[in-house]
Amino acid sequence: MLGALIGWILYIAIIIGLALLIITFVGQRTSVSGHSMETTLQDGDQLIVDKISYRFRDPKRFDIIVFPYQYEDNVFYIKRIVGLPGETVQVKDGYTYINGQKLESDVYGAEVMEGGGIAAEPITLGKDEYFVLGDNRNHSSDSRDPSVGVLTRKDLLGRAWVRIYPFNNMGVIRHE
């Protein structure tokens, strides 16, 4: 009887340990709250965040990433990477410019941006810095907002990987 109890306790401890390892290093569930990533992601979507990819490769332009909001615990933002390390980013006349060239391949913004925020003047990103925007540009707190600003590599929790809810939209998230 005592041996069986110890076996069950050990079994439960191993399961909890494995779950903690997976959540810490491999993947994590998060939910979309708000409309800043519409039409790509909807309010209420449930996602799995891939926390391991960026250990083996650099983030790419247009990756959808998850990062913690710096002013509130357990609040995560989901945005799209637009500016990469070493680039100069500016939002001018409602459009994104990278190194002085209009980002023509940026088909994710649903509408012309109403304001450039801190990116109204050119921002040169450091060697580990990223500029992010929400797809619903006029309804997004992103790198244009001083409360979010430019992100560093260590700020990136991971890459949005799979939508697990709602079930009719379940599947791998396309980044490009």
NORPE-V832607 format. One record per pair of residues at least 24 apart in sequence whose C-alpha atoms are under 10 Angstrom apart, sorted by the first residue. I is the first residue (numbers start at 1). GAP is how many residues later the second one is. D is the distance in whole Angstrom. If there is no record, write none. Layout:
I;GAP;D
I;GAP;D
This chain:
22;29;9
23;26;10
23;27;10
23;28;9
24;27;8
24;28;10
25;25;9
25;26;6
25;27;6
25;30;10
25;132;10
25;133;10
26;24;6
26;25;5
26;26;5
26;27;9
26;132;9
27;24;5
27;25;7
27;130;10
27;131;8
27;132;9
27;133;10
27;134;9
28;129;9
28;130;9
28;132;10
28;133;10
29;131;10
29;132;10
29;133;9
29;134;9
29;135;9
30;36;9
30;45;10
30;46;8
30;47;10
30;48;9
30;130;9
30;133;10
31;45;9
31;46;10
31;47;9
31;132;9
31;133;10
31;134;9
32;44;9
32;45;8
32;46;7
33;42;10
33;43;9
33;44;8
33;45;9
34;43;10
34;44;10
34;105;9
34;106;9
35;99;9
35;100;9
35;101;7
35;102;10
35;104;7
35;105;8
36;41;9
36;42;8
36;43;8
36;97;9
36;98;5
36;99;6
36;100;5
36;101;7
36;102;8
36;103;5
36;104;5
36;105;8
36;106;9
37;27;9
37;40;10
37;41;7
37;42;7
37;43;8
37;71;9
37;72;9
37;73;10
37;96;9
37;97;5
37;98;5
37;99;5
37;100;8
37;102;9
37;103;8
38;70;9
38;71;9
38;72;8
38;96;8
38;97;6
38;98;5
38;99;9
38;101;9
38;102;10
39;69;8
39;70;9
39;71;8
39;96;7
39;97;7
40;24;10
40;68;8
40;69;10
40;70;10
40;94;10
40;95;7
40;96;9
40;133;9
40;134;9
40;135;9
41;37;9
41;94;9
41;95;10
41;122;9
41;128;10
41;132;9
42;124;10
44;121;8
44;122;8
45;118;7
45;119;8
45;120;6
45;121;6
45;122;10
45;124;9
45;125;9
46;116;9
46;117;6
46;118;6
46;119;5
46;120;7
46;121;10
46;124;9
47;113;7
47;114;7
47;115;6
47;116;4
47;117;6
47;118;7
47;119;10
47;123;9
47;124;10
47;125;10
47;126;9
48;110;10
48;111;9
48;112;6
48;113;6
48;114;5
48;115;6
48;116;7
48;117;10
48;124;9
48;125;10
49;108;8
49;109;6
49;110;5
49;111;5
49;112;5
49;113;7
49;114;9
50;107;8
50;108;5
50;109;5
50;110;6
50;111;6
50;112;8
51;105;9
51;106;6
51;107;4
51;108;7
51;109;9
51;110;9
52;105;9
52;106;7
52;107;9
53;105;8
53;106;8
54;99;9
54;102;9
54;103;9
54;104;7
54;105;8
55;103;10
58;26;10
58;70;10
58;95;9
59;25;8
59;26;10
59;71;9
59;94;8
59;97;9
59;99;9
59;100;8
60;24;8
60;70;10
60;115;9
60;116;10
61;45;10
61;69;9
61;70;10
61;71;9
61;114;9
61;115;9
62;43;10
62;44;8
62;45;10
62;46;9
62;70;9
62;71;9
62;112;10
62;113;6
62;114;6
63;69;9
63;95;10
63;96;7
63;97;8
63;98;10
63;110;10
63;111;9
63;112;5
63;113;7
64;68;9
64;69;10
64;70;9
64;71;10
64;94;9
64;95;6
64;96;6
64;97;9
64;109;9
64;110;9
64;111;6
64;112;9
65;67;9
65;91;7
65;92;7
65;93;6
65;94;4
65;95;6
65;96;9
65;110;10
66;89;9
66;90;6
66;91;6
66;92;6
66;93;6
66;94;7
67;84;9
67;86;10
67;87;9
67;88;6
67;89;5
67;90;5
67;91;7
67;92;9
68;80;10
68;87;7
68;88;8
68;89;7
69;78;9
69;79;7
69;86;9
70;77;8
70;78;8
70;85;9
71;76;8
71;77;9
76;81;9
77;57;9
77;63;10
77;64;9
77;65;9
77;71;9
77;80;10
78;54;9
78;55;9
78;56;8
78;57;10
78;62;10
78;64;9
78;80;10
78;81;9
78;82;8
79;52;10
79;53;6
79;54;6
79;55;5
79;56;7
79;57;10
79;61;9
79;62;9
79;63;7
79;64;9
79;80;10
79;81;9
80;28;9
80;50;10
80;51;9
80;52;5
80;53;5
80;54;6
80;55;7
80;62;9
80;79;10
80;80;10
80;95;9
81;49;7
81;50;6
81;51;4
81;52;7
81;53;9
81;62;10
81;70;10
81;94;10
82;24;8
82;48;7
82;49;6
82;50;5
82;51;7
82;52;10
82;61;10
83;40;10
83;41;9
83;42;8
83;46;8
83;47;5
83;48;4
83;49;7
83;50;9
83;60;10
83;67;9
84;40;10
84;41;7
84;42;9
84;43;9
84;44;8
84;45;7
84;46;5
84;47;7
84;48;9
85;39;8
85;40;5
85;41;6
85;42;5
85;43;6
85;44;5
85;45;6
85;46;9
85;67;9
85;68;9
86;37;10
86;38;7
86;39;5
86;40;5
86;41;6
86;42;8
86;43;8
86;44;9
87;35;10
87;36;8
87;37;6
87;38;6
87;39;8
87;40;9
87;42;9
87;43;9
87;44;9
88;31;10
88;33;10
88;34;6
88;35;5
88;36;4
88;37;6
88;38;9
88;43;10
89;30;7
89;31;9
89;32;8
89;33;6
89;34;5
89;35;6
89;36;8
89;41;10
89;42;8
90;26;8
90;27;10
90;28;9
90;29;5
90;30;6
90;31;6
90;32;5
90;33;6
90;34;9
90;41;10
90;54;9
91;24;8
91;25;5
91;26;8
91;27;9
91;28;5
91;29;5
91;30;7
91;31;8
91;32;10
91;53;8
92;24;7
92;25;10
92;27;8
92;28;6
92;29;8
92;30;9
93;27;9
94;26;10
94;43;10
94;44;10
96;24;10
96;37;10
97;25;9
98;24;9
98;25;10
98;26;10
99;24;10
99;25;9
105;71;10
106;29;10
106;70;10
107;28;9
107;69;10
108;25;10
108;26;9
108;27;5
108;28;8
108;29;9
108;67;10
108;68;9
109;24;9
109;25;8
109;26;5
109;27;6
109;28;6
109;29;9
110;24;10
110;25;6
110;26;6
110;27;7
110;28;9
111;24;9
111;25;7
111;26;7
111;27;8
112;24;10
112;25;8
112;26;8
113;24;6
113;25;6
113;26;9
114;24;6
114;25;10
115;29;8
116;27;10
116;28;6
116;29;9
117;25;10
117;26;8
117;27;5
117;28;6
117;29;8
117;32;10
118;25;8
118;26;5
118;27;6
118;28;7
118;31;8
118;32;10
119;24;8
119;25;6
119;26;9
119;27;10
119;30;9
119;31;10
120;24;8
123;27;9
124;26;10
125;25;8
125;26;9
125;27;9
126;24;9
126;25;10
126;26;9
127;25;9
127;26;9
128;24;5
128;25;6
128;26;8
129;24;6
129;25;9
129;26;9
130;25;10
130;26;9
